[in-house]
Amino acid sequence: MSGGTGMSGGPGGIGARRAARRDEAVRAAVEQGLLGPGTSIVGLLDVTGIRESAAALRAAFEAVTAPGTPVLHAFAVKASPLVPVVRLLHEEGIGAEVASPGELALARAAGVPPERTVLDSPAKTPDELREALTLGVAVNADNPQELERVDALMAEGTSASPLGIRVNPQIGGGSIEALSTATATSKFGVALRDEGAREWVVRAYLDRPWLTRLHAHTGSQGIPLSLMAEGVAETYALAEEINERAGRRQVDTLDIGGGLPVNFASDETTPTFADYARVLREAVPGLFDGRYGLVTEFGRSLLAEHGAVVARVEYAKSAGGRPVAVTHAGVQVATRTVYAPGAWPLRIAAYDGKGLPKQGPDVVQDVAGPACFAGDLLAVGRALPRLEQGDYAAALDTGAYYFAHHYAYNSLARPAVHGFAGRAGGGVAFATVREAQTVDEIVAEAGGEHAAALTDLAGRGGSAGS
Ligand SMILES: *Cc1c(COP(=O)(O)O)cnc(C)c1O
């Protein structure tokens, strides 16, 4: 690839170095036995790359904010719900955005303190709200009913939790409907343009001096930066209106969400965090003049390009004249790509049995997964060096929302995940992030302990109720 320039791409650029680290890691994984005939699929995470992205995020906002502005970058844990990943980011100065009891527990297990944690799910129960307020975790209320629950808890006593309301600026969606959070009918937040809604939000703040944050998350894969900035601008304007009517700086922090899209087409990082920070500064200069603290919630853009799932080619066959590589990576690790290939195409890299990059000539072929349905394909009609039995196929840019998001079709096991980094003296060191799921665990999680539960249940002969 030679088209990139500057920081993010081009020969010798960040993207090229990332690709070189990945190639070295695949070879080392084969050499060190993490991949082989007995271990036919593995997820790999590039620790150096993750650290670089965290540093790039911090630097991007430092470059545009007034000195001393409090900025909390909270990693959206749903993008990579793995404790060691959350811990690594915590060490890099990134907090956690969580959206379920499980994600909150993961963040706590990673050592992220409550004051660096934000809870934003659309369906928080009273118990979850109570836990968050007791811990001092920031909470963004999604809707009026949830705010009533927060009212009740606040009436019982004080909390260290910064509290806000999530709004939906309804600026419109992007190219992927299922991921568009700011459409007119999105399920998230208070829909600002609905009749009476904006006034309701303002009154909610005027009535509750403890509401000090305002939250919107309008971006996602498929949404242009300009539209994301529009959502932030609307949220900023609302905060200004609230503060003006309150006659004081009641809203002191804006949570602008995450949603920076990722380039799945090459190793070039585009857009960068710096690109987005610049677009935001142009669109909403007041956001950065030091009057507001900031919270961000990036997920995919911190992790996606630092992960690859690598799978062995079990069989290489041909059907209807087309070569088909049957691998061990399919719908269980690349669910979105398999079910919505148009929206989520993935690059595939071909490696030989020793883990070395395969050289051409390219052959148009399908790369299939192991699941028993015809659509279980990672790539269709893709030009690649021909994959043969015993080779490896790597699905790239799968560090977020892919192999850490297992889908248990065909009871396929969750693969192990390993982090890798260069060793000081040369070579690659690996660390286990998550063990592979065993067949015994699959049986246990499938109700193995309750094998006789249904046959023992009274009900044979239809005598229910007697
Ligand atoms: C999913 C989500 C994020 C992260 O989105 P990315 O596209 O992964 O950056 C941030 N905030 C909220 C509220 C979310 O639901």
Residues whose N, C-alpha, C, O or C-beta is under 5 A from the ligand:
A	BS01	LIG	A76 A79 D120 H217 G219 S220 Q221 G257 G258 G259 L260 E297 F298 G299 R300 S301
